[in-house]
Amino acid sequence: MARDPEKIPNWKSDFPFQTKLATHVSRREFAKFLGMLSGALALSNGAIVIKSLAFPHKPLEGEHFICNENEVPVGEMFQFEIEGHKVIPYILIHLEGNKWRAFEQKCTHLACAVRYRADLNQIECPCHSGFFNADTGDVIQGPPPRALPQLEVVSREGKIYVKAKGAT
């Protein structure tokens, strides 16, 4: 079947590719693409490992002033951050009996922000309905796999300070 050259649009004569040939990817090209993608992923994972080994996470040092005692009523929480090697969000909770607790605000499941629920006296992760004990940070209801990291709270002269748990 011969086509009349005058009836072929200009754009088709300028780009004489057949659609079937233009979208065809050979096995060799596909394997080459997969090999390069796998190599790039392996290099990026290696870079993450090297970074974590070369620049280890530094533990929290010293006491850090957070707020005055009268700024956080009983049954309430206060969000704060401690800047250092990296910024980590925390929550400070004022429990009954003048007990203070400080926990990392990231859920141990998928790092969603947790919040204190005074009505339940528990810390809740709203992303997947995980619950933690407000006194100890232990998991009450999954999916979180482990307890929330906790800081030691020091109350002195009406001021609240935090430091690494077990630090002197």
C-alpha positions as CSV (number, residue, x, y, z in Angstrom):
1,M,0.0,0.0,0.0
2,A,1.8,3.1,-1.2
3,R,1.1,6.4,0.5
4,D,0.9,9.6,-1.3
5,P,3.8,11.9,0.0
6,E,1.6,14.9,-0.4
7,K,-1.0,13.5,2.1
8,I,1.5,12.8,4.9
9,P,1.5,15.6,7.4
10,N,4.7,17.6,7.8
11,W,5.3,16.4,11.4
12,K,5.2,12.8,10.3
13,S,7.7,13.3,7.6
14,D,10.0,15.1,10.0
15,F,9.6,12.4,12.7
16,P,9.3,9.1,10.7
17,F,9.2,6.8,13.8
18,Q,6.6,4.1,14.2
19,T,4.9,4.1,17.6
20,K,5.6,0.4,18.1
21,L,9.3,0.8,17.5
22,A,9.5,4.0,19.6
23,T,8.1,2.4,22.8
24,H,9.9,-0.9,22.5
25,V,12.5,-1.5,25.1
26,S,14.9,-4.4,24.5
27,R,15.8,-6.9,27.3
28,R,19.3,-5.6,27.2
29,E,18.3,-2.0,27.7
30,F,15.9,-3.1,30.6
31,A,18.6,-5.2,32.2
32,K,21.1,-2.3,31.9
33,F,18.6,0.1,33.5
34,L,17.9,-2.4,36.4
35,G,21.7,-2.9,36.9
36,M,22.3,0.8,37.1
37,L,19.4,1.4,39.4
38,S,20.6,-1.4,41.7
39,G,24.1,0.0,41.8
40,A,22.8,3.5,42.6
41,L,20.7,2.1,45.5
42,A,23.7,0.1,46.8
43,L,25.9,3.2,46.7
44,S,23.3,5.3,48.6
45,N,22.9,2.6,51.3
46,G,26.7,2.4,51.6
47,A,26.8,6.2,52.0
48,I,24.3,6.0,54.8
49,V,26.3,3.3,56.7
50,I,29.5,5.2,56.2
51,K,27.9,8.5,57.5
52,S,26.5,6.7,60.6
53,L,29.9,5.1,61.4
54,A,31.9,8.3,60.7
55,F,29.5,10.6,62.6
56,P,27.9,8.7,65.4
57,H,25.0,10.1,67.4
58,K,26.2,12.0,70.4
59,P,24.4,11.4,73.6
60,L,22.7,14.3,75.4
61,E,25.1,16.0,77.8
62,G,24.4,18.2,80.8
63,E,21.2,19.7,82.1
64,H,18.9,21.7,79.9
65,F,16.4,24.3,81.2
66,I,12.9,23.6,79.7
67,C,10.4,25.9,81.5
68,N,9.1,27.1,84.9
69,E,6.9,24.7,86.9
70,N,3.9,27.0,86.8
71,E,3.9,27.1,83.0
72,V,2.6,23.5,82.7
73,P,-0.6,22.7,84.7
74,V,-1.2,19.2,86.0
75,G,-2.5,16.9,83.3
76,E,-0.9,19.0,80.5
77,M,2.1,18.5,78.2
78,F,4.7,20.9,76.9
79,Q,6.6,20.4,73.6
80,F,10.2,21.3,73.4
81,E,13.4,20.6,71.4
82,I,17.0,20.3,72.4
83,E,19.4,21.4,69.8
84,G,22.7,19.8,69.5
85,H,24.1,17.4,66.9
86,K,20.5,17.2,65.6
87,V,17.2,18.6,66.8
88,I,15.0,16.1,68.5
89,P,11.4,16.9,69.6
90,Y,10.4,16.0,73.1
91,I,7.3,16.3,75.3
92,L,7.3,17.2,79.0
93,I,4.3,15.9,81.0
94,H,3.1,17.1,84.4
95,L,1.4,14.1,86.0
96,E,-0.7,13.9,89.2
97,G,1.4,14.0,92.5
98,N,3.8,16.6,91.0
99,K,5.5,14.0,88.9
100,W,7.3,15.1,85.7
101,R,8.1,12.9,82.7
102,A,9.9,13.8,79.5
103,F,9.8,11.5,76.4
104,E,11.0,11.7,72.8
105,Q,8.0,12.9,70.8
106,K,8.6,10.4,67.9
107,C,6.7,7.1,68.0
108,T,9.0,4.0,67.9
109,H,6.8,2.5,65.1
110,L,7.0,5.0,62.3
111,A,8.2,8.2,64.0
112,C,4.8,9.9,64.1
113,A,4.4,12.7,66.6
114,V,2.9,11.4,69.9
115,R,0.7,13.4,72.3
116,Y,-0.3,13.0,75.9
117,R,-4.0,12.3,76.5
118,A,-4.9,13.3,80.1
119,D,-8.4,11.6,79.8
120,L,-6.6,8.2,79.4
121,N,-3.4,9.1,81.3
122,Q,-1.6,7.7,78.3
123,I,0.6,8.9,75.5
124,E,-1.1,8.2,72.1
125,C,0.3,7.8,68.6
126,P,-2.6,8.9,66.5
127,C,-1.2,7.4,63.2
128,H,-1.8,3.8,64.1
129,S,-3.5,3.9,67.5
130,G,-0.4,3.0,69.5
131,F,-0.5,3.8,73.3
132,F,2.3,4.2,75.8
133,N,2.4,4.4,79.6
134,A,2.7,8.1,80.6
135,D,4.8,7.2,83.7
136,T,7.3,4.8,82.1
137,G,7.0,5.2,78.3
138,D,6.4,1.4,78.0
139,V,4.1,0.2,75.2
140,I,0.5,-0.5,76.3
141,Q,-1.0,-1.2,72.9
142,G,0.8,-1.9,69.6
143,P,2.0,-1.5,66.9
144,P,5.0,0.4,68.5
145,P,7.8,-2.2,69.0
146,R,9.5,-0.6,72.0
147,A,9.1,2.0,74.7
148,L,9.6,5.8,74.1
149,P,13.1,7.1,74.8
150,Q,12.9,9.0,78.1
151,L,14.9,11.8,79.7
152,E,15.3,12.3,83.4
153,V,13.5,15.4,84.7
154,V,14.9,17.5,87.5
155,S,12.8,20.1,89.4
156,R,14.8,22.7,91.2
157,E,13.7,26.0,92.6
158,G,10.5,26.1,90.5
159,K,12.4,25.4,87.3
160,I,12.3,22.2,85.2
161,Y,15.5,20.8,83.7
162,V,16.1,17.6,81.7
163,K,19.2,15.4,81.3
164,A,20.0,12.1,79.8
165,K,18.6,9.2,81.8
166,G,21.2,7.9,84.3
167,A,23.5,10.9,83.7
168,T,25.1,12.5,86.8
